[in-house]
Amino acid sequence: MRATEKAVEQSMFEQIGRYEILELIGEGSMAEVYKAYDPEIDRTLALKILKQEWCLDEEYVGRFIREAKAAGAFSHPNIVTVYDIGTVENRPYIIIELINGAPLGDSMKPGKPLPLKQVLSIGIQMADALDFAHRHGVVHRDVKPANILVLANSETIKIADFGIAHMDDPNSAQQTQVGAVLGTPQYMSPEQVMGQKVDGRSDLFSLGVILYQLCTGQRPFDGDTMATLLYKITKEDPPPIAQLDAGTPAGMQHIIGKLLAKAPERRFQSGEELAKALRHELKALQELSQDADKQRYIPMRVRSALLMGTLVALTMAVSVFFIEDKQNEVLTRFAIDSGASLAKFIATETAVPVLSQDWVSIEIFVQEASQRQTFEYLLVLDHQGIVRGASDVALLGKTYSEPEIKEFLFDDGNVQAWEVGQLGGTAVLDFDTPILFQGKEVGRIRLGLLQTSLQEVVDITRILLIALSAVTVLAVGIGSYVLARLLSRPIKVLRTALNEIRDGNMDCRISEERRDELGEVFAEFNKMAASLEARNNGDLMETDVSEPTTTDVGEPVATDVSEHATTDASEPTTT
C-alpha cells in the first residue's frame, strides 16, 4: 500500500471503540495491523482488522474470529497475547500484544545458516509453544518464519497469526472442511497439501522445514511451479543436511529428518517430545563448549609457575644485560690503562735509539718485545712518520697510514687510544704515544693490543650469568608450582563443601584447622553452614509441625517433625 493510501486508511479509523488509532504498521493478505492506544489502561497495543473485501465471505470472517478465540483461549510466553475482540462497520478486529521485534524471516538469508545454539533456542521455544496450543485443542496450520516474531535484542520468539487455526470443537459449525487446503505452500505438511485432516504433527512438520532452513540456509522443498513444489513435499525427501552444512551435528540432523517424515506417525508425536530432544542437543552443545573451555583451562599451579618464571626470567635478563655492560666498561678501562702504560714504557725505552737513528737496535727491540707480549702489532715511527721498527717486517721503511675505521676511546694528553677494525674477528685497541727526548718529539709509537683475553672473560661471565638465571627461573617456577599446589588442596576442600551445601546437605562442616587466611575462610564457611542449617530447620518446623493425630487408644502419632529432627541432630559430616 502506498503512503497516500495508508494515510487515507488511517484517517478512516481515528478511533475504534475506546482504542485510539496511531498509525498503520503492517498489512497481510487478509488484514491490516494498526498501532493503537488504550487510554483506560495506558498501554500501546496492536489492532488487527479484517480487510473490507474479505468481510463479504462468511468463511473468512469466521476464520478471523477463530484466530481471536484460538489464541485468546490461552496465555503462553511464546505466543502473541490476544486481549480483546470487536466489530466496527461490520469489520471484525482483534486487539493483540504489540511486539517490539521483527519476523524470523528477516534473519534468514539464503545460504547463511544461523548459529546452532540460536537454532536450538528457537526450536525449543517453538516446540513448547506449539505443544501448549495443541494440548488446548488448537492447531496453528500456518507455521512459517513470517508468523514467528523475534523480540528486539533478544532470542525470545513469539508465535503470531492463528488466523487459520483449527480448534478441536466437534460442536463448532465453522470447522474447516476436510479437503480445504490452507497455509503457506513451502511450509505445508504432506497431509495438509493433500487436503487431509491435520493435527499438531502437521505443525511439527512445518517447524521441521523452518529448522532445516535455519541450519542449511535453504528450504528443504522448492520448485519452479506449485505442482512441482507440492509433489516434492508429498513424495521426495529433501537433500541431506550433511551435504549442505557438515557442521550440523548428527543428532540435530536426525531430529529434523524425523520432523520431515511424510507419515505423521513417524514424526515426533508432540511438541513436548520434540522439545525434550532439542534440549538434549542443546545440553550436548553446551558440554562440548565446556570441554573446549576446559582444554584452555590452566590450573592455578601452572599459571603461577609460568607467571613467576616469566617475571624472574625478565628480571634476570635485564640484570645480565646490565652486569655485562658494566663489566665491559670496567674491562675496557683496565685494558686502556694497561695499554697506555705499556706504550709509554716502550716510548721511553726507544727514545735514545730513535734520536741516534740506531734503527738496528730499534728492530731488535721490537722483535724481542713482540715475542714476549700479545701484541697484534708494534710500530716505531721516526719524526717523518716512516716505520723504522715493526713486528711486521714488511712495513719497514714505509710511511705509516692511519686505519680507515676506528672509534676514539681515550686521550690523557700523552696517549690516545682507539678501537680499530675487526682483525681476525677480534677488536684491537690502538695506542698512539709520542717518543720524547728532553721534551721534544723525535718519533711515535703505535701499539695494537688484542682483546682476546677480555672477550674470553666476558664470554665466561655471560655463560655463568645465563646458567645462574636458568637455575633461578627453574627454582622459582618449581617453588611457585609447589606452593600453588599446596593452596589448591584447601581450595578443593572448600569447593567440595560448597557443593554439599548446594545439594542440600546442611550438616556439612569443614573440620580442617589452619592458622592462616584459608583457616579464616573455613571458619566463615562453617558459620554460614550453621546459619543455613538453622534457617532450614526453622522452615521445616513451620512446614511440618501440625496437630498430632491420635490412634484409637488415644496415643499421639508422630509427625514428620521427628524425621527432620533426627536428621538435623545427626553428627555433621566433614569435608
C-alpha positions in Angstrom: 0.0 0.0 0.0 1.4 3.4 -1.0 1.9 6.2 1.6 -1.2 8.2 0.4 -3.4 5.1 0.6 -2.1 4.4 4.2 -2.9 7.9 5.2 -6.5 7.5 3.8 -6.9 4.2 5.7 -5.6 5.7 8.8 -8.0 8.7 8.6 -10.9 6.2 8.3 -10.1 4.8 11.8 -9.1 7.6 14.1 -11.0 5.8 16.9 -12.2 2.2 17.2 -14.2 1.7 20.3 -12.1 3.0 23.1 -8.9 2.5 21.1 -7.1 5.4 19.5 -5.5 4.6 16.2 -2.0 5.9 15.9 -0.6 4.5 12.6 -0.7 1.6 10.1 2.2 -0.7 10.9 1.5 -3.8 8.8 -0.6 -5.5 6.2 -1.3 -9.1 5.3 -3.4 -10.8 2.7 -6.5 -10.8 4.9 -6.0 -8.0 7.5 -4.4 -4.7 8.3 -2.5 -4.1 11.5 -2.6 -0.7 13.3 -0.7 0.6 16.3 -3.3 1.7 18.8 -3.5 3.2 22.3 -5.8 2.1 25.1 -6.3 5.1 27.4 -8.1 3.1 30.1 -5.0 1.1 30.9 -2.4 3.5 29.3 -1.0 0.8 27.1 0.0 0.8 23.4 -1.4 -2.3 21.5 -1.8 -3.7 18.0 -5.2 -3.7 16.4 -5.7 -6.2 13.6 -8.8 -5.6 11.4 -10.1 -7.8 8.6 -10.0 -6.1 5.1 -13.3 -4.9 3.7 -13.2 -7.3 0.7 -13.0 -10.3 2.9 -15.9 -9.3 5.1 -18.4 -10.4 2.4 -17.2 -14.0 2.8 -18.6 -15.6 6.0 -15.9 -18.3 5.9 -13.1 -15.7 6.1 -14.9 -13.7 8.8 -15.4 -16.9 10.7 -11.7 -17.8 10.3 -10.7 -14.4 11.5 -12.9 -14.7 14.6 -11.5 -18.1 15.3 -8.0 -16.6 15.4 -9.0 -14.5 18.3 -10.8 -17.3 20.0 -7.9 -19.8 19.4 -5.1 -17.5 20.6 -7.2 -15.8 23.2 -8.1 -19.0 24.9 -4.7 -19.4 26.5 -1.6 -17.5 27.5 2.0 -18.6 26.8 5.2 -16.6 26.9 6.0 -17.7 23.3 2.6 -16.9 21.8 1.3 -13.4 21.0 -1.4 -12.5 23.5 -4.9 -11.6 22.4 -6.6 -9.0 24.7 -9.9 -8.2 23.0 -12.2 -8.7 20.1 -14.9 -6.5 18.5 -16.5 -5.2 15.3 -16.6 -1.8 13.6 -18.6 -1.1 10.4 -19.2 -4.8 10.1 -15.5 -5.4 10.1 -14.2 -7.7 12.9 -11.0 -6.7 14.7 -8.8 -8.1 17.5 -6.6 -6.3 20.0 -3.3 -8.1 20.4 0.1 -7.6 22.1 2.4 -5.1 20.3 5.7 -6.8 19.7 8.9 -4.8 19.5 10.7 -7.1 17.1 10.8 -8.5 13.6 9.7 -11.7 11.8 12.2 -14.6 11.9 12.3 -14.4 8.1 14.2 -11.2 8.3 17.1 -13.1 9.9 17.1 -15.9 7.4 19.4 -15.2 4.5 19.8 -17.6 1.6 22.9 -19.7 2.0 23.7 -18.3 5.5 22.7 -20.7 8.3 22.2 -19.4 11.8 24.4 -20.5 14.7 23.3 -23.9 16.1 22.7 -22.6 19.6 20.3 -19.9 18.3 18.5 -22.5 16.1 18.1 -24.8 19.1 16.8 -22.0 21.2 14.2 -21.1 18.6 13.2 -24.7 18.1 12.8 -25.3 21.9 10.6 -22.2 22.3 8.5 -23.2 19.2 8.1 -26.7 20.4 7.0 -25.6 23.9 4.5 -23.1 22.4 3.0 -25.5 19.9 2.8 -28.2 22.5 0.9 -25.8 24.7 -1.5 -24.9 21.9 -2.0 -28.5 20.8 -2.9 -29.5 24.4 -5.5 -26.8 24.4 -7.0 -28.2 21.2 -5.5 -25.6 18.8 -3.5 -26.4 15.6 -1.9 -23.4 14.0 -1.7 -24.8 10.5 0.4 -21.8 9.1 3.7 -22.1 11.0 6.2 -20.1 8.9 9.0 -17.6 9.5 6.7 -14.7 8.9 4.5 -15.8 11.8 7.4 -16.1 14.2 8.4 -12.8 15.8 11.8 -12.4 17.4 11.9 -9.8 20.2 14.4 -7.0 19.7 17.8 -7.5 21.4 16.7 -11.0 22.5 16.5 -14.6 21.3 12.9 -14.8 22.6 10.3 -15.7 20.0 6.5 -15.4 19.9 4.2 -17.2 17.5 1.6 -15.0 15.9 -1.4 -15.2 13.5 -3.6 -18.1 14.4 -5.9 -16.8 11.6 -6.4 -20.3 10.0 -6.1 -22.2 13.3 -8.3 -25.2 13.7 -9.9 -25.7 17.1 -10.9 -29.2 18.1 -14.5 -28.4 18.9 -16.8 -31.0 17.5 -19.8 -28.7 18.0 -18.4 -25.9 16.0 -20.1 -25.3 12.7 -17.2 -23.3 11.5 -14.6 -26.1 11.4 -12.6 -26.2 8.1 -13.9 -28.9 6.0 -11.7 -31.9 5.1 -10.3 -31.2 1.6 -9.8 -27.4 2.1 -6.1 -26.5 1.8 -5.0 -23.6 4.0 -1.4 -22.4 4.8 1.8 -21.3 3.1 2.8 -23.9 0.5 6.6 -24.1 1.2 5.9 -24.9 4.9 2.9 -27.2 4.5 2.9 -30.8 5.7 2.1 -33.6 3.1 -1.3 -34.3 4.7 -2.1 -30.5 4.6 -1.1 -30.4 0.9 -3.4 -33.3 0.1 -6.3 -31.7 2.0 -6.4 -34.4 4.6 -7.3 -33.9 8.3 -4.4 -32.4 10.2 -3.4 -32.3 13.8 -0.5 -31.0 15.9 2.0 -33.2 14.0 1.4 -31.1 10.9 2.6 -28.0 12.8 5.7 -30.0 13.8 6.4 -30.8 10.2 6.3 -27.1 9.4 8.6 -26.4 12.3 11.0 -29.1 10.8 11.0 -27.1 7.5 12.0 -24.0 9.4 14.7 -25.8 11.4 16.1 -27.3 8.1 16.2 -23.8 6.6 17.9 -22.3 9.7 20.6 -25.0 9.7 21.3 -25.0 6.0 20.3 -21.6 4.6 17.8 -23.1 2.1 14.4 -24.6 2.1 14.0 -28.4 2.0 11.3 -28.2 -0.6 11.2 -25.8 -3.5 10.1 -25.8 -7.1 9.5 -23.6 -10.2 5.8 -24.4 -10.2 3.2 -25.1 -7.5 2.7 -28.6 -8.8 6.5 -29.3 -8.6 6.6 -27.9 -5.0 3.6 -29.9 -3.8 5.0 -33.1 -5.4 8.3 -32.7 -3.6 6.5 -32.2 -0.3 4.4 -35.3 -0.7 6.8 -37.6 -2.5 10.5 -36.6 -2.3 13.0 -36.4 0.6 14.9 -33.1 1.0 18.7 -33.1 0.3 20.6 -34.5 3.3 21.6 -31.7 5.7 25.2 -33.1 5.8 25.6 -32.2 2.1 24.6 -28.6 2.8 26.2 -28.0 6.2 28.6 -30.5 7.5 28.8 -28.7 10.8 25.3 -29.6 11.9 25.6 -32.4 14.5 24.2 -35.9 13.7 21.7 -35.6 16.5 20.2 -32.4 15.0 20.1 -33.9 11.6 18.2 -36.9 13.0 15.7 -34.6 14.7 15.0 -32.6 11.6 14.8 -35.7 9.5 12.2 -37.2 11.8 10.2 -34.0 11.8 10.1 -34.1 7.9 8.8 -37.7 7.7 6.0 -38.0 5.2 3.8 -40.1 7.5 2.7 -38.3 10.7 3.1 -41.4 12.8 6.8 -41.4 12.1 7.3 -37.9 13.3 7.6 -36.6 16.9 4.1 -37.1 18.3 4.1 -34.0 20.5 5.8 -30.7 21.0 6.9 -31.9 24.4 8.7 -34.9 22.9 10.4 -32.6 20.3 11.4 -30.1 23.0 13.0 -32.9 25.0 15.1 -34.0 22.1 16.1 -30.4 21.3 17.1 -29.8 24.9 19.3 -32.9 24.8 21.1 -31.5 21.8 21.5 -28.1 23.5 22.9 -29.8 26.5 25.4 -31.7 24.4 26.4 -28.5 22.6 26.9 -26.8 26.0 29.0 -29.7 27.3 31.1 -29.6 24.1 31.7 -25.9 24.7 32.6 -26.5 28.3 35.1 -29.2 27.2 36.7 -26.7 24.8 36.9 -24.2 27.7 38.5 -26.9 29.9 41.1 -27.5 27.2 42.0 -23.9 27.5 41.8 -24.1 31.3 45.2 -23.5 33.0 45.4 -24.8 36.6 46.5 -22.2 39.2 49.7 -24.0 40.0 50.7 -24.0 36.3 49.7 -20.4 35.9 51.6 -19.3 39.0 54.7 -21.2 37.9 54.6 -19.6 34.4 53.9 -16.2 35.7 56.7 -16.2 38.3 59.1 -17.9 36.0 58.4 -15.2 33.3 58.9 -12.4 35.8 62.1 -13.8 37.1 63.4 -14.5 33.6 62.7 -10.9 32.6 64.4 -9.6 35.7 67.4 -11.8 35.2 67.7 -10.9 31.5 67.8 -7.2 32.5 70.3 -7.9 35.2 72.5 -9.9 32.9 72.5 -7.1 30.3 73.3 -4.5 33.0 76.1 -6.6 34.6 77.7 -7.4 31.2 77.5 -3.8 30.1 79.2 -2.7 33.3 81.8 -5.5 33.1 82.7 -4.5 29.5 83.1 -0.9 30.6 85.4 -1.9 33.5 87.5 -4.3 31.5 87.9 -1.9 28.6 89.1 0.8 31.0 91.5 -1.7 32.5 92.8 -2.6 29.1 93.2 1.0 28.1 95.1 1.8 31.2 97.4 -1.2 30.8 98.0 -0.4 27.1 98.7 3.3 27.7 101.3 2.4 30.4 102.9 -0.1 28.1 103.0 2.3 25.2 104.6 5.0 27.4 107.2 2.5 28.6 108.2 1.5 25.0 108.4 5.1 24.0 110.8 5.8 26.9 112.9 2.7 26.0 113.2 3.7 22.3 113.9 7.4 22.8 117.7 7.3 22.6 118.0 4.8 19.7 115.4 6.8 17.7 117.3 10.1 18.4 120.6 8.5 17.3 118.8 6.8 14.4 120.0 3.4 15.5 117.4 1.5 13.6 119.1 -1.9 14.0 118.7 -1.6 17.8 115.1 -0.5 17.3 114.3 -3.5 15.1 115.9 -5.9 17.6 113.9 -4.3 20.5 110.6 -4.6 18.6 111.1 -8.2 17.6 112.1 -9.2 21.2 109.1 -7.3 22.6 106.7 -8.9 20.2 107.8 -12.3 21.2 107.2 -11.6 24.9 103.9 -9.7 24.5 100.5 -10.5 22.9 100.7 -7.6 20.5 98.7 -7.5 17.4 101.3 -5.1 16.1 104.1 -2.7 17.4 105.4 0.1 15.2 108.2 2.6 15.9 108.0 5.8 13.6 110.6 8.5 13.2 109.7 12.2 13.2 108.7 11.9 9.5 106.2 9.1 10.1 108.4 6.4 8.4 108.3 2.9 10.0 111.7 2.2 11.5 110.7 -0.8 13.6 107.8 -3.1 13.1 106.5 -6.5 14.3 105.6 -7.0 10.6 108.9 -6.5 8.8 107.1 -5.9 5.5 106.2 -2.4 6.8 109.8 -1.3 7.4 110.8 1.8 5.5 107.2 2.7 4.5 105.2 5.7 5.6 102.6 4.8 8.2 98.9 5.2 7.1 96.1 5.6 9.7 93.4 2.9 9.8 90.2 3.9 8.0 87.8 2.6 10.6 88.4 3.5 14.2 86.5 4.6 17.2 88.0 7.1 19.6 88.2 5.8 23.2 90.8 7.7 25.3 93.2 10.7 25.4 95.2 11.7 28.5 97.3 14.3 26.8 100.2 11.9 26.1 98.5 8.7 24.9 95.5 8.4 22.6 93.5 5.1 22.2 91.1 3.9 19.5 89.2 0.7 18.8 90.0 -0.2 15.2 88.5 -2.7 12.8 88.0 -6.4 13.4 91.3 -8.1 12.7 90.8 -11.8 12.8 87.3 -11.3 14.3 88.6 -9.6 17.5 88.6 -5.9 18.2 92.1 -4.3 18.6 93.0 -1.4 20.9 95.3 1.0 19.0 97.5 3.3 21.1 99.4 6.3 19.8 102.0 8.0 22.0 105.0 10.3 21.2 108.7 9.4 21.7 110.1 12.4 23.6 113.7 13.4 24.3 114.2 16.3 26.6 110.6 17.3 26.0 110.9 17.2 22.2 109.1 14.7 19.9 111.5 12.6 17.9 109.1 9.8 16.8 105.9 7.9 17.7 104.8 4.5 19.0 101.8 2.7 17.5 100.8 -0.3 19.7 98.0 -2.7 18.9 96.7 -4.9 21.6 94.2 -7.8 21.0 91.1 -8.0 23.3 91.0 -11.8 23.1 91.6 -12.2 26.9 89.0 -9.6 27.6 86.5 -11.3 25.3 87.1 -14.6 27.0 86.3 -13.1 30.4 83.1 -11.5 29.0 82.0 -14.8 27.4 82.7 -16.8 30.6 80.8 -14.3 32.7 77.9 -14.3 30.2 77.7 -18.1 30.4 77.8 -18.1 34.1 75.1 -15.4 34.4 72.8 -17.3 31.9 73.3 -20.5 33.8 72.5 -18.7 37.1 69.4 -17.2 35.5 68.2 -20.5 34.3 68.7 -22.2 37.7 66.9 -19.2 39.4 64.0 -19.3 37.0 63.6 -23.1 37.4 63.8 -22.8 41.2 61.2 -20.0 41.3 58.9 -21.9 38.8 59.1 -25.1 40.8 58.6 -23.2 44.1 55.6 -21.4 42.7 54.1 -24.7 41.3 54.6 -26.5 44.7 53.1 -23.5 46.6 50.1 -23.2 44.3 49.6 -27.0 44.5 49.6 -26.7 48.3 47.0 -24.0 48.0 44.8 -26.0 45.6 44.1 -28.7 48.1 42.3 -26.5 50.6 40.5 -24.8 47.7 39.3 -28.2 46.6 38.1 -28.9 50.2 36.2 -25.6 50.2 34.7 -26.4 46.7 33.6 -29.8 47.8 31.9 -28.3 50.9 30.1 -25.7 48.9 28.8 -28.5 46.6 27.5 -30.3 49.6 25.6 -27.2 50.7 24.3 -26.7 47.2 23.0 -30.3 47.2 21.1 -29.7 50.4 23.5 -31.2 53.0 23.3 -28.5 55.6 25.2 -30.7 58.1 28.4 -30.3 56.1 31.3 -28.7 58.0 35.0 -28.3 57.3 37.0 -29.9 60.2 40.4 -28.9 59.0 42.1 -26.2 61.1 44.6 -23.8 59.6 46.4 -20.9 61.1 46.3 -18.7 58.0 43.8 -16.8 55.8 42.4 -20.1 54.5 41.7 -21.1 58.0 39.6 -18.0 58.4 37.7 -18.8 55.3 37.0 -22.3 56.6 35.7 -20.8 59.9 33.4 -18.4 58.0 32.1 -21.3 55.9 31.2 -23.3 59.0 29.4 -20.2 60.4 27.5 -19.8 57.1 26.6 -23.5 57.1 25.3 -23.3 60.7 23.2 -20.3 59.8 21.7 -22.0 56.7 21.0 -25.1 58.8 19.3 -23.1 61.5 17.2 -21.3 58.9 16.4 -24.6 57.1 15.3 -26.1 60.4 13.0 -23.2 61.1 11.4 -23.6 57.7 10.9 -27.3 58.3 9.2 -26.6 61.7 6.8 -24.1 60.1 6.0 -26.6 57.3 5.8 -29.9 59.2 4.5 -29.0 62.7 0.8 -29.8 62.9 -1.6 -31.0 65.4 -0.8 -34.6 66.4 -3.2 -37.2 65.4 -4.3 -40.0 67.8 -4.9 -43.7 67.5 -7.9 -45.5 68.6 -6.5 -45.7 72.2 -5.7 -42.0 72.2 -1.9 -42.3 71.7 -0.5 -39.5 69.6 1.1 -40.4 66.3 4.5 -38.9 65.5 4.6 -36.5 62.5 7.3 -35.7 60.0 8.9 -33.4 62.5 10.6 -36.3 64.2 12.2 -37.3 61.0 13.6 -33.8 60.4 14.7 -33.6 64.0 16.5 -36.9 63.7 18.2 -35.9 60.5 19.1 -32.4 61.7 20.5 -33.6 65.0 22.9 -36.1 63.4 26.6 -35.7 63.6 27.8 -33.1 61.0 29.7 -34.6 58.1 33.2 -33.3 57.3 34.9 -32.5 54.1 
